[in-house]
């Protein structure tokens, strides 16, 4: 599965998760920061869980420590997958 | 948010004493219950039978919660046997009493590892599911020892005070997700674990008697209920007024 994942697929999973957390879909762009979307650290933990389950990958702390925007996260996940 | 139908309650050290009363009580409230035990499989089987006799659902799962691998397996087996653990009662505890000047490293470590570290590890694991479910109940069985002194129990007091402190902080971390984290602090309660000290201790209790395990279980049942959704980060003393 890992080799077939596209950035679009990752974007879709991340967007759906953020909407579930209460973010308005139209506010979610690659450039927007999680902080500006009021996504807190527990949301990010949960988002990591969802990504790990969806794409069968393991996100380490070092993978995500510099992530600020939605695009940053999509890039990191797509590179791992 | 109400308790999801598929959820189960896990009671560590649920085979005897306070743990068994909690397991039976939660089952009466509709929770399918995992009765964890370390070594007394017969007692765990009796608790399961008592629950089933009242029409409840329960399974017994052996695990030493002081062991990280066994604790992880306990969570996995609970999910496989019944369903996601959305009520965790950290009740398993041991005593190794000695005056601090004579307390060995082994006695210190044994009590801290089971009573505090084991509770933390299970809480950490269970929270992952609870956060996603937007519902969870973590209830630690602390003690009046910790908030109050009791000579000969420096290790036990440290573990139980630590459990209260840990619970308060975790409660704040997950409160926005419908997960509550509380502790119940029993005073002198009639159990096998306390029989040796109970007679001389009860005279110091304002209520002039020892408590019953069902009286501790009653508080746990409330904290596990939908009605207690706004109660978090607190400690309920069940002590006949001893801590007042």
Contacts between the chains, C-beta under 8 A, distances in Angstrom:
chain1	res1	chain2	res2	distance
A	40	B	176	8.0
A	42	B	131	6.7
A	42	B	173	6.9
A	42	B	174	7.0
A	42	B	176	7.3
A	42	B	177	6.8
A	45	B	131	7.6
A	46	B	131	5.9
A	46	B	132	6.4
A	49	B	128	6.5
A	49	B	132	6.9
